[in-house]
Every structure is written in C-alpha cells, then in structure tokens.
C-alpha cells in the first residue's frame, strides 16, 4: 500500500513539476518570451541610435545652411537650379547610346 501511494505521489509531483517548468519556459513571462523581448529591445536600441545619428546629421546640415553662404548657394544651384543675375545657364541633352529594343545607334551627319 505504501508503495502505491508513493508512486502516486511521484506521478503527481512530476506532473506538477512539468507544469511549473512549462509555465516558466513558455508562459507570458517565461524564458522564451524573455529572450524574445531582449532581442526586440536590442533592435529598438539600435534603431534609436540610428535615428540619433540621423538627427545629428540633420542638425549639422541645418547649422551649415544657416552659417555658410557658399554652401547655401551651392545647394540652391544644385537642387533648385538657381543662377546668379549675370549668369547664363546652358542645358545640354545627352546623346542616346543604344536602343534597348535592339535598334542601332543614331547616326551623326557631318
């Protein structure tokens, strides 16, 4: 009789222990969830660092635009196509090199 109750106690203990281990491993605050959260946290920290670096670069660009007249002029010329009062702007079309449908190169007449 003692042996049967001991075996019954062992089975119940192992089942209880199995449930506790499963809860610790797979529960809402379990080991695997903790590992996932640490991985997510690391990804967020890296993203925050990237955004901080981007913000610093933008702040430096803003400061340079506010203080450096030559840089401001170069950006205005490049991005907005602005020219000075006495300048003349020449635009050249690029030659076509090859027809993607298998055609030949355009011929030049002398």
N, C-alpha and C positions, 0 to 999 in steps of 0.2 A: 504494500500500500504506500509506503514511504517513497518507494522508487517511482511509482506512477505520479504522485504529487510533485516529486522533484522534477520529473520530465515535463510535466505540465507547467511548472514554474519556469523551467529553462525555455520552453517554447514561447510562453508569454513574454518572458524577458527579452528573448531575441526579437520577437515581433515588435515590442516596444522600442528596443534599441534600433531596429531597422527603420521604424517610423521617424525616430529622432534624427538619425543620420540622413534620411531622405529630406526631412524638413530643413536641416542645416545646410544641405547641399543644394536643394532645388527650390526652397521656399522663397517668399518675396524678399527676404533679407538674407538669403542663403549665399553660399560661397560663389556659385556660378554667377549669380546676379551681381555680387560684389565685384567680381573680376570684370564683368561687362561694364559696370559703372566706372571703374577705374580706367578702362580703355577709352570710354566716352569722355571722361574728364580730361585725359591726356590729349585727345583730339581737340577738345574745346580750348585747352590751354595753348595748343599750337596755333589754332585759328586766331585766338586773341592776340598772340604775339605777331602773327602776320598782319592783322589789322592795325596794331600799334605801329609797326614799321611802315605800313602804307600811310597812316595818318602823319607820321613824322615826315615822310617824303612830300606829302601834300602841303604840310605847313612850311617846309623849306621852299617849295615851289612858290607858294603864296608870298613868302617873305622876299624871295628873289624878284618876283614880279613887282612888288611894291618898291623895292630899293634900286634895282639895276635897270636903268633906262635902256641900255643896249640890248639886254636880254628881252625886255618887253617889246622893243622894236623888232627883234628877230622873230619872236613868237607871232607878233601881229602880221609880219610879212609872210611867214610860213603858213599859218593857219587861216588867216583872213584874206590873204592876197593883197594887203595894203601896200601902197607905194608912196614915196615922198612926192612933194609938189612938183619938182622939176624932173622927175624920172619918167622914163618911158618903159612900159612893160611889153616884152616880146614873148609870145607864146608860139611854140613850135609843135607841130603834130609829129608823132612818132611814125616811122615807116612800118608797114606791115611786113613781117618776116616770112611767114608761111601760112597758107590757108589750111586750117585744121581738117577740112574735108578732102584733102588730097590735091588741092589745086596748086598751081605753080606760083612762084614769086611774082609780084608786079614788075613789069618791065619799065625800065627808065629810058626815056628818049633823050638823046644828046642835043 
